[in-house]
Amino acid sequence: MYHHYESDSSGYYTVTAGIEIVNESNVMNLDRVTIKAGNYLVFEAIGPNPSAIINAWQIIWSYFNKKSIYERTYLTEFELYKKPHESAVYIGIK
């Protein structure tokens, strides 16, 4: 999860690796982060990683460097790894 953005993608931010927890009673000594509710653009990354996820980020940066009808919130963004060769990047938008 990418969060605590200082400004935008060129500033400092925090990256947290995590997993979805179903039963919190079995988890101790871990920090909790919450994915903020809101609107997200989803960029699919199909193929072997890390090359697929790197390619997805290059597409995202290119997409938002152009005039877009969407504006990034820089609040919460995350990568979801669904299967070995199927992942996606969720970008929070206004």
ZINOR-V870247 format. One record per residue. N is the residue number from 1. RES is the residue in one small letter. SS is DSSP state (helix for helix, strand for strand, loop for the rest). OMEGA is omega in whole degrees, -180 to 180 (NA if undefined). BURIAL is # if it has 9 or more other ideal C-beta (glycine too) atoms within 8 Angstrom, else .. Layout:
N/RES/SS/OMEGA/BURIAL
N/RES/SS/OMEGA/BURIAL
This chain:
1/m/loop/178/#
2/y/strand/-176/#
3/h/strand/-177/#
4/h/loop/178/.
5/y/loop/175/#
6/e/loop/-179/.
7/s/loop/-180/.
8/d/loop/-176/.
9/s/loop/179/.
10/s/loop/179/.
11/g/loop/178/.
12/y/loop/176/.
13/y/loop/180/#
14/t/strand/175/.
15/v/strand/180/.
16/t/loop/175/.
17/a/loop/-178/.
18/g/loop/176/.
19/i/loop/177/.
20/e/loop/179/.
21/i/loop/179/.
22/v/loop/-178/.
23/n/loop/-176/.
24/e/helix/-178/.
25/s/helix/180/.
26/n/helix/-175/.
27/v/loop/178/.
28/m/loop/174/.
29/n/loop/175/.
30/l/loop/174/.
31/d/loop/179/.
32/r/loop/171/.
33/v/loop/-178/.
34/t/loop/174/.
35/i/loop/-177/.
36/k/loop/175/.
37/a/loop/179/.
38/g/loop/180/#
39/n/strand/-179/.
40/y/strand/166/.
41/l/strand/-177/.
42/v/strand/178/.
43/f/strand/-178/#
44/e/strand/177/.
45/a/strand/-177/#
46/i/strand/179/.
47/g/loop/-178/.
48/p/loop/176/.
49/n/loop/15/#
50/p/loop/-175/.
51/s/helix/-179/.
52/a/helix/-178/#
53/i/helix/176/#
54/i/helix/177/.
55/n/helix/178/#
56/a/helix/179/#
57/w/helix/177/#
58/q/helix/177/.
59/i/helix/179/#
60/i/helix/-179/#
61/w/helix/178/#
62/s/helix/-179/.
63/y/helix/-176/#
64/f/helix/174/#
65/n/helix/176/.
66/k/loop/172/.
67/k/loop/-178/.
68/s/loop/175/.
69/i/loop/180/.
70/y/loop/177/.
71/e/loop/179/.
72/r/strand/177/#
73/t/strand/-174/#
74/y/strand/175/#
75/l/strand/179/.
76/t/strand/174/#
77/e/strand/-178/#
78/f/strand/175/#
79/e/strand/178/#
80/l/strand/179/.
81/y/strand/-173/.
82/k/strand/-179/.
83/k/strand/-177/.
84/p/loop/-179/.
85/h/loop/-179/.
86/e/strand/178/#
87/s/strand/-179/#
88/a/strand/175/#
89/v/strand/180/#
90/y/strand/-178/#
91/i/strand/178/#
92/g/strand/-179/#
93/i/strand/177/#
94/k/loop/NA/.
